[in-house]
Amino acid sequence: MNDLEMKMRDNITVETVSKTILTETAKWGFKPSDYMLLVNGLLDLSLTKPPQNESKEKNIDMWVTFVRETKVIKDPMMDMIVGDHSTWQSAFIINKDGDTTAIVGDMELENFVKSGVYKNITGYLKSFKQPFVDYLKKKNPQTIAFNYSVNSILADGMTHGMFKLLMEYLEGSGYENKIVSAEEIISALRGRKSDKELAIMQGAVDETLKIFNMVTAYIKPGLTEKDIANYVLKVTHEKGFSLAWDEETCPAVFTGPNPANPHAGPTDRKIEKGHMINMDFGINYRGYCSDLQRTWYVLNDGETKAPEAVQKGFDVIRDSIQMVADAIKPGVTGVEMDDIARNYIMKNGYPEYPHGLGHQVGKEVHDGGAGLFPRWEKYGNTPFLELEERQVFTIEPRLPVEGYGVSTIEEEVYLTKDGCKFISNPQKKLILV
């Protein structure tokens, strides 16, 4: 047992485990086996789930990732905690006591033995049910977290069919009444960034902003949204980066009044003088994503500055972001942060933006659990989860400026002990073209 494992066994609390994880490990370049150190501590944390501001202590004895045919339907956590694919029904099990066991088909047993990720590998030929239930009886967990969730897609890797199989296997064992979602474990594991992860994410943002600067020099009337997007794709490819999300909408480019919806792809619409232009774009840099937006205004003939309506729209967005940055810190909820920006924008006479204020960023462009979301049904409990130190969030409000286009900025921040720091260099001035 190494020093890190010893500390985590002797000091199982939210504060000490988090501190040990974050100061003594660097997750960039981690093999799945390295993530086990983080998971073993997280299983013993007192986890909070406050959909109605009610705290309920949870003590997770066992985390099970139940999968099959992962090359067809891949659980979002496979790369982090397994590192290989699985064909037959398999359970990858991590226990609070430090034991890790994989129950896999016989034909794949050797692969998992060689990988060394799990301490114990159990193979089966004809039936997964028996070795799985036998293992549960041996460990006798009182709370078992499985890979399903109604709130977080990153914790919802189990299909409905697999869930029905699981319930069939557990029927009559007593363990069917002891299952919970693994969303809280997964949210913590993906959300809390180490120093090295934050350094990589800083690099991702820096490289992204360089591309935005190149776009500033490239924009001119007569180019289409697709021209801008193709230029960005060409530059990104030349720099050797991949995209943070699908090429159809990365980058998303919008010019002029009444543009397409925020997640629409670029069109043949031409840039004209008097247009506001915005772009939503991010890269995948060393396994971590960036996600930023910037706004430009194309000067009309005779103009030396933006019209008053355009400038006001930009200023309101800029100021709403700063207001949130001044208020955000560990312990607040995302809905409180969304309220700040949303209410300020509406108070200034604009309609509310049609999405959440921001989301977590990490190995995926939409990562983690908690978000800066409004109290809308579609967001489940995620607006009400308390934010944690070292989580990374976007802040991305928007508003329409009638006759000109849309004003929007997207920045990235990470939470410190008592506030936040910008990862991106905030756009403080409207970019004039």
Secondary structure, DSSP 8 states (H G I E B T S, - for coil): --HHHHHHHH--SHHHHHHHHHHH---TT--HHHHHHHHHHHTTS-----TTS--------EEEEEES-TTTS--TTHHHHT-S---S-EEEEEETTS-EEEEEEHHHHHHHHHH--SSEEEEESS-SHHHHHHHHHHH--S-EEES--SS-GGG--S-HHHHHHHHHHHTTTSGGGSEEESHHHHHHHHHS--HHHHHHHHHHHHHHHHHHHHHHHH--TT-BHHHHHHHHHHHHHHHT-EESS-TTTSSEEEESSS---TT----S-B--TT-EEEEEE-EEETTEE--EEEEEE---TT-SS--HHHHHHHHHHHHHHHHHHHH--TT-BHHHHHHHHHHHHHHTT----SS-SEEE-SSSSSEEEEEE--S-GGGTTGGGSB--TT-EEEE--EEEETTTEEEE-BEEEEE-SSSEEESS----S-EE-
